[in-house]
Amino acid sequence: MTAVDPRPAATTSYPAPLPTDPALEIDQSLVPAGPSVRDVIKAYVGLTKPRIIELLLITTVPVMFLAAGGVPGLGVVAATLLGGILAAGSANTINCVLDRDIDEQMRRTRRRPLPRHAVSPRSATVFGIVLGILATIELGLLVNWLSSLLALAANAFYVFGYTMVLKRRTVQNIVWGGIAGCFPTLIGWTSVTNSLAWTPLVLFAVVFFWTPPHTWALAMRYREDYASVDVPMLPVVATPVQTARQILAYSIVMVLTSIALWPVGGTGFVYPLAAVVLGVVFLREAFALLARANTGADGPALRPMRLFHFSNIYLALLFIAAAIDPLLR
C-alpha cells in the first residue's frame, strides 16, 4: 500500500491587491487634450491676419471696376481675390514668425498663434512660404504675370523691407514700410488691363498717405506696448502734440490726393462727392485729436482710436465710391 502524506498539498499564493484610494485616482477629464482639428485650422488662419487681408481686398476689387469701366469679369475677380488672399496671408504669416519675440511681450499681440505656441515657428514658416508660392503661380496662370510679380514684390518688401529692416530701426518704419499695403491698388488695375496707368498710381498714393495716420493712431493707444519692445513708432519717440501734427499733415495730403483722382481718372460726380465728404470728416477727427493733445491730454484721454476706427471706414467707403462711380456713368 502507498503511504499517504498527512501534510496539506502545497499551493501557489499571491499577495492580496492593495486597496485603491479613490482620492488618488486621476480624473481623466482633467488631463489636457491635444488641440482639435478646428483649433489647428483656427491657429493657421490666425497667422494670416484675416482683418488685414479684408482691408487689402477692399482696395483691390473697386480698382478693378474702375479699370473695367463697369463690372469686371467674375472669373478674373475670383482669381484675383484668391491670389490676393494667398499672397497677403503669406506675408502676414512670415511677419508673425519674424516678430514672434515682440508679439509675445505686447498686450495687443500676445494672443496670436505663435506667442500662444499653437503653431511652431518651423511649421508657420513652411506654411507662409507655401502660400507665397501658390499665390505667385495662381496669379500668374489665372490672371497675368504682371499682377503676379507685383504681388511678389509687395510680399518681399513687407517681409524684408519693413519687418526685417525698417520696423525696429527707424521712426519712419510705417511711412515707407506701408508701401507694401499700397500694391493692391496696382494689382487690381493690372488684373483687368495687364498694364499700369496714372489712375491706380493716384490710388496707390492715397493708401500711402492714409497709412501713417491710421497706424500712428493705433500706436498712440498702445504706446507702452511698442516702447516696451523698443519699436520706434512715432508716438514712442515724439510727444502727443508732435504725433498729432504729423497725423494731421498726412491726412491733409491724403484728402487732396484722393480728390486728384477726379481729373486724373475722369470719374463722374459720385467719387469726388464722396472724397470731399469723407475727407472733411477725416480732417475733423484729425483736428480733434490735435486739439486734445494741445490740452495736455495723454493716454486714453487722447481717444486716438476714434480716428483709427474711422480711418477704416474712410478707406472702405472711398474705394466703394470709386467702384460705384463707373456703374452710374
Secondary structure, DSSP 8 states (H G I E B T S, - for coil): ------S--------------GGGS--GGGS-----HHHHHHHHHHHT-HHHHHHHHHTTHHHHHHHHTS---HHHHHHHHHHHHHHHHHHHHHHHHHTHHHHTT-TTTTTSTTTTTSS-HHHHHHHHHHHHHHHHHHHHHHT-HHHHHHHHHHHHIIIIIIIIIITTT-TTHHHHHGGGGGHHHHHHHHHHHSS--HHHHHHHHHHHHHHHHHHHHHHHHTHHHHHHTT---HHHHS-HHHHHHHHHHHHHHHHHHHHHHHHHHT--SHHHHHHHHHHHHHHHHHHHHHHHHHTT--GGGG-HHHHHHHHHHHHHHHHHHHHHGGG--
